[in-house]
Amino acid sequence: MNQSALAEASRTVESSSETVLSVEDFTLSFSESAKTNLIEGVSFHVERGKTLCIVGESGCGKSVTSLALMGLLASPPARIRRGTAMFGGKDLFALSEREKADLRGNDIAMIFQEPMTSLNPAFTVGHQIAEGIMRHRHMSKAEARAETLKMLQMVRIPAPESRLDAYPHQLSGGMRQRVMIAMALANRPKLLIADEPTTALDVTIQAQILKLIRQIQEETGTAMILITHDLGVVAEVADHVAVMYAGHIVEQGPVDEIFNDPQHPYTIGLFGSIPTLGRRQGKLATIKGAVPPLELMPKGCRFSPRCPFADQRCRDEVPPSPQLGPDHTAACWYAPLEQKLGARQ
């Protein structure tokens, strides 16, 4: 194939992007009588072969959102008040328990934050990977074991033949996380959810794991939701970013726009608090205050108690999410900041 044909094929692939998951107005609470929802009006989508990073500080609702998508929240107490999560023509929030079990580990898979607590210490890693393969692909034990070996080879585990019969405690943290990746990808899922997959790893292993996930994603075309609080990880792997605060998505857009032109005060605060290499000039910036408890959450913008620009309208009225660029929105009364804050002064 000549260069012009290659370029044309590339343009065709880019122009025919396929939305794998579309979440609209997802709202959830953990109490029937709660006046304020834990997750409120969350909307996002992720495309085939692309990575959406959901970023925010601990407790903002990132992991709860991922568990809800996987159907892993006990109900009650979790209650989905409204919203849809369309995947393959089906609403994930409306599926039966049997339908959820058929999807989990097959069309949708998840890499959990801590592999030592996610892997069963009583079974070998080969058994645990093969179990999912047999459940969803109806292979024999011998066929599943051979496929498990291929998966361990794919995630670059050294001497994979000897690791098949190893128990989780016999592997390093980096190898355990590779096992989790192999388990998640064993059935070629259309969507991979990775919940802080590198948090417990040192920097060198973290870089290897991120590179591995990216390479496998490019090879398989899997869509990915990566949940993290590490903006360095976001810069490394994201195509699209959703910034979450107190159960709301306050800003989202292409990764370059979010990093180069953040338009929500919370996003700006996150970037201002990143440590940098080299000599520090003054104190590290911080976001003053703390996330208010649900019972004291303001009626309007949930960030307003900590926002340096907030006025009474911010506290009383939920802000709109104006379109600031292609796929770039920010839920702020003063977005775009340069224009509206300048006019206010």
BELMO-V407819 format. One record per backbone hydrogen bond with DSSP energy under -0.5 kcal/mol. CO is the residue of the C=O (numbers start at 1). NH is the residue of the N-H. E is the energy in kcal/mol with one decimal. If there is no record, write none. Layout:
co,nh,e
CO,NH,E
CO,NH,E
This chain:
co,nh,e
2,6,-2.3
3,7,-2.5
4,8,-2.2
5,9,-2.4
6,10,-2.5
7,11,-2.3
8,12,-2.1
9,13,-2.1
10,14,-2.3
11,15,-2.3
12,16,-1.1
14,17,-0.7
17,19,-0.5
18,20,-0.6
18,48,-3.0
20,88,-0.6
21,46,-2.2
22,86,-2.5
23,44,-1.8
24,84,-2.0
26,42,-2.4
27,81,-1.9
27,82,-1.2
28,38,-1.0
28,39,-2.2
29,79,-2.8
31,34,-0.8
39,28,-2.0
42,26,-2.9
44,23,-3.3
46,20,-2.1
46,21,-1.7
47,50,-2.1
50,224,-2.6
51,53,-0.6
51,239,-2.6
51,240,-2.1
52,54,-0.5
52,226,-2.8
53,55,-0.6
53,242,-3.0
54,228,-2.2
55,244,-3.3
57,60,-1.4
60,247,-2.2
61,65,-2.0
62,66,-1.8
63,67,-2.6
64,68,-2.2
65,69,-2.0
66,70,-1.7
67,71,-0.6
67,72,-2.9
68,71,-0.8
74,78,-2.2
79,29,-2.3
79,81,-0.9
82,27,-2.1
84,24,-2.5
85,92,-3.0
86,22,-1.9
87,90,-1.5
90,87,-3.2
90,92,-0.7
91,94,-1.8
92,95,-0.8
96,100,-2.4
97,101,-2.2
98,102,-1.8
99,103,-1.5
100,104,-2.8
103,106,-2.1
103,107,-1.0
103,108,-2.1
107,190,-1.6
107,191,-2.0
108,105,-2.7
108,106,-0.7
109,193,-2.9
110,112,-0.6
111,195,-2.8
113,115,-0.6
114,117,-0.9
114,118,-1.1
115,119,-2.4
119,121,-0.6
120,123,-1.4
123,168,-0.6
124,128,-1.9
125,129,-2.0
126,130,-2.5
127,131,-2.0
128,132,-0.9
129,133,-1.4
130,134,-2.7
131,135,-2.0
132,136,-1.9
133,137,-2.6
134,138,-1.0
140,144,-2.7
141,145,-2.3
142,146,-2.0
143,147,-2.2
144,148,-2.3
145,149,-2.1
146,150,-1.6
147,151,-1.9
148,152,-2.4
149,153,-2.0
150,154,-2.3
151,155,-1.9
152,157,-2.2
153,156,-1.4
156,158,-0.5
157,160,-0.6
159,162,-1.0
159,163,-1.0
160,164,-1.1
163,166,-1.7
164,126,-1.9
166,125,-2.7
167,170,-2.2
168,171,-1.8
172,176,-2.5
173,177,-2.0
174,178,-1.7
175,179,-2.2
176,180,-2.0
177,181,-2.0
178,182,-2.6
179,183,-2.6
180,184,-2.3
181,185,-2.2
182,186,-0.8
183,186,-0.5
185,188,-2.0
190,223,-2.4
191,109,-2.2
192,194,-0.6
192,225,-2.6
193,111,-2.8
193,195,-0.6
194,196,-1.0
194,227,-3.1
196,199,-1.2
198,201,-1.4
202,206,-2.8
203,207,-2.1
204,208,-1.7
205,209,-2.6
206,210,-2.5
207,211,-2.2
208,212,-2.3
209,213,-2.7
210,214,-2.2
211,215,-2.4
212,216,-2.6
213,217,-2.4
214,218,-2.2
215,219,-1.9
216,220,-2.3
217,221,-2.6
221,49,-1.0
223,192,-2.8
224,52,-2.8
224,226,-0.5
225,194,-3.0
225,227,-0.6
226,54,-2.3
226,228,-0.5
227,196,-2.5
228,56,-0.9
229,231,-0.8
230,234,-1.7
231,235,-2.3
232,236,-1.2
233,237,-1.9
234,238,-2.4
239,255,-1.9
240,53,-2.7
241,253,-2.1
242,55,-2.5
242,244,-0.5
243,250,-2.1
243,251,-1.2
245,248,-2.0
247,40,-2.3
248,245,-3.1
248,250,-0.8
250,331,-3.2
251,243,-3.6
252,329,-2.7
253,241,-2.9
254,258,-2.2
255,259,-2.2
256,260,-2.4
257,261,-2.6
264,268,-2.3
265,269,-2.1
266,270,-2.2
267,271,-2.1
268,272,-2.1
269,273,-0.9
270,273,-0.7
271,274,-1.3
272,285,-0.9
280,282,-0.8
286,288,-0.7
293,296,-1.8
294,297,-1.3
301,304,-1.3
303,306,-2.0
303,307,-0.8
304,307,-0.7
307,310,-0.9
311,315,-1.5
312,316,-1.7
313,317,-2.9
314,301,-3.0
315,299,-0.6
315,300,-2.2
317,301,-0.6
320,332,-0.5
322,324,-0.7
322,330,-0.9
325,328,-2.0
326,254,-0.5
327,329,-0.6
328,324,-3.4
328,325,-1.0
329,252,-2.2
330,322,-0.7
330,332,-1.9
332,335,-1.4
336,340,-2.4
337,341,-2.2
337,342,-0.7
338,342,-0.7
339,343,-1.5
340,344,-1.4
341,345,-1.5
